[in-house]
Amino acid sequence: MPVWRINGGRHLCGRIDVQGAKNAVLPIMAASLVGGGTTHLDNCPHLLDVDASVEILRYLGCRAVQEGDTIVIDSTGMNRNHIPHGLMMKMRSSVMYMGAILARCGEVRLSTPGGCELGSRPIDLHLKALRALGAEITEEGGEVICRAEKLRGTHINLDFPSVGATENLMLAACAAEGETVITNAAREPEISDLQCFLNRKGADIHGAGTPEISINGFSPISCVEHSVMPDRIAAATYLCAAVSAGGDVMLGQMNPAHLETICTCLKEMGCSIVTGRESIRIRSPERLRAPRPMITKPYPGFPTDAQALLMAACLKAEGTSVFVENIFDSRYRHVDEMRRLGADIRVEGRVAMVTGTAALHGAPVTACDLRGGAALVVAGLGAAGETDVIDCGHIGRGYDDLAGTLTRLGAEVTLIPGEQCMCIAS
């Protein structure tokens, strides 16, 4: 397996630009199917999940090529409406292709998604919403089959503001007759980026970023260009790395407004944070203090994807830092690994309490999921000695050259290659 080797204790200093957003580029790549034509995407990160999405598009009959940070997709020749189990397993979020293929072909077949290392991820909300648009859904031989001779716009209230269900609905509703209104929609910035792309492609969508989104049809445009938004969770990772290791770091090409809840916590820990129009500068104090309790919620609340990262930053903070995980039921798997570094963490149900320790020491640890794995790298930066993060491919799903980026800031991080295995946890 690949191993991330960190020689901790080095302060971070310098400026880096934030990569394009994993959680924005993937639904946009699926959206390239709607209406056919050619899509040019800029600011695309090099990720294992992006590679998997390229594979899916090619299997469907599209031309898809990534050169540098640009991806070109020509979906004109799409000739399949199903994704086999092997490709589905490479990327959990491949379920978003359900809405795009249904809009394009009127029928889609996908293998039934299972759970993952973060717990159960049912697609009941997706299926309920697609049924409301007029899709007929059956399950046969481990596959979900959605058919619709004609989709019809309607009002759909989501039981929970699911990002995936909101995206699937936006894609499918592009082919619906009449207006579709989604209430209790997810409000994440990536939803707004998807709306921007779809509108450039010929859709009429309004309201992304609010709890109510309206979709009023689609008039396909044959060639579209779009630049993917910056990755707010990657940005949070580098902010937390600066806190864990200590130092003075500037992040460029990003949107500070997307990180307000995280920056508030870091300020409470004693960090100096200065924001520009497209930048954040963070300076870590010599002594950190525990922030107020961090409770994960849908955007604009504290993001579940940043929970493990901020926990890594709090391991040496004076006092007790409290985390409450409300989104996933198995998102503390990194805790046992952090304890191997000398962290003092107690978990009771959905609550984790971190009592700051004076020093951490390096140790071999194992990445159990994407963000937990990145958090172990962050923790290793603040630990004395050598930390090996054993990883079966989780971290590469969400970070473009993590080792190289941290090294440019003065860290000593090396990725020792090894055989990748199949991982689908975010």
Summary of the structure (lengths in Angstrom):
residues: 426
radius of gyration: 21.3
end to end distance: 18.4
largest distance: 64.2
contacts: 1614
relative contact order: 0.17
helix: 33%
strand: 29%
